[in-house]
Amino acid sequence: MAESEYNGGSLMAESVTYRRSRVNTSVPEQTAFNAQATQRGAMQVSQSLDRMVAFFRQQQAEKIKVEAAEFGAKNAPKGRSCRIWCKERADIGTGASCSRER
């Protein structure tokens, strides 16, 4: 036996020291590049659709205003029916009067 193993007639085990290795055990964050690219593309399409819808809503609102004005002018009471309407309103006391009564 070697002298390091034998000490005064009794056997001793060699002392072994454990050195902790400094290994990074955290897992790096993995990024799914394809999923991110797909998400960005979908977001851009969504924003484009939102802008188009807003534009068409504005166009439709302007068209409705023009059509309402044309409808009102076309279907407004004229002549005798206007005078009757004004007279009825004056009779019930609403304060409405025709500007051109004949």
C-alpha positions in Angstrom: 0.0 0.0 0.0 1.0 3.5 -0.7 1.9 5.7 2.2 -0.9 8.1 1.5 -3.4 5.2 1.8 -1.9 3.9 5.0 -1.7 6.1 8.1 -0.5 4.5 11.3 -1.9 1.1 10.7 -5.4 2.1 9.7 -6.7 2.5 6.2 -8.0 5.9 5.3 -9.7 6.9 2.2 -8.3 9.7 0.2 -10.3 12.9 0.6 -11.9 14.0 -2.6 -13.1 17.5 -3.0 -15.9 18.3 -5.3 -15.5 21.4 -7.3 -18.7 22.9 -8.5 -18.4 23.7 -12.2 -19.8 27.0 -13.3 -21.9 25.9 -16.1 -24.8 28.0 -17.2 -27.8 25.7 -16.8 -30.4 28.2 -18.0 -31.9 27.4 -21.3 -31.6 30.3 -23.8 -34.8 31.6 -25.1 -35.7 30.2 -28.4 -37.4 32.4 -30.9 -39.7 31.1 -33.5 -38.8 33.4 -36.3 -41.4 32.0 -38.7 -44.2 32.5 -36.2 -43.1 36.1 -35.5 -43.0 36.9 -39.2 -46.4 35.4 -39.7 -47.7 37.5 -36.8 -46.2 40.7 -38.2 -47.8 40.0 -41.6 -51.2 39.3 -40.1 -50.9 42.5 -38.1 -50.1 44.5 -41.2 -53.0 43.0 -43.1 -55.3 43.8 -40.2 -54.2 47.4 -40.0 -54.6 47.8 -43.8 -58.1 46.4 -43.6 -59.0 48.8 -40.7 -57.9 51.8 -42.8 -59.8 50.6 -45.9 -63.0 50.1 -43.8 -62.6 53.6 -42.3 -62.2 55.1 -45.7 -65.2 53.3 -47.2 -67.4 54.3 -44.1 -66.4 57.9 -44.7 -67.3 57.7 -48.4 -70.6 56.0 -47.6 -71.5 58.7 -45.0 -70.8 61.5 -47.5 -72.9 59.7 -50.1 -75.8 59.2 -47.7 -75.7 62.9 -46.8 -76.0 63.9 -50.4 -78.7 61.4 -51.1 -80.7 62.6 -48.1 -80.4 66.2 -49.2 -81.6 65.3 -52.7 -84.4 63.2 -51.3 -85.6 66.0 -49.0 -85.5 68.5 -51.8 -87.3 66.2 -54.2 -90.0 65.1 -51.7 -90.6 68.3 -49.9 -94.2 69.5 -49.8 -94.9 72.0 -52.6 -97.6 74.5 -53.4 -100.9 73.7 -51.9 -99.8 70.9 -49.6 -97.1 73.2 -48.1 -99.7 75.8 -47.4 -102.0 73.3 -45.8 -99.2 72.0 -43.6 -98.3 75.5 -42.5 -101.9 76.3 -41.7 -102.3 73.1 -39.6 -99.2 74.0 -37.6 -100.3 77.5 -37.0 -103.8 76.2 -35.9 -102.2 74.0 -33.2 -100.0 76.8 -32.0 -96.6 75.4 -32.9 -95.5 78.8 -34.1 -94.7 77.5 -37.6 -95.8 79.7 -40.4 -95.3 79.8 -44.1 -93.1 82.5 -45.4 -95.1 82.7 -48.6 -98.8 82.4 -47.9 -101.1 83.1 -50.8 
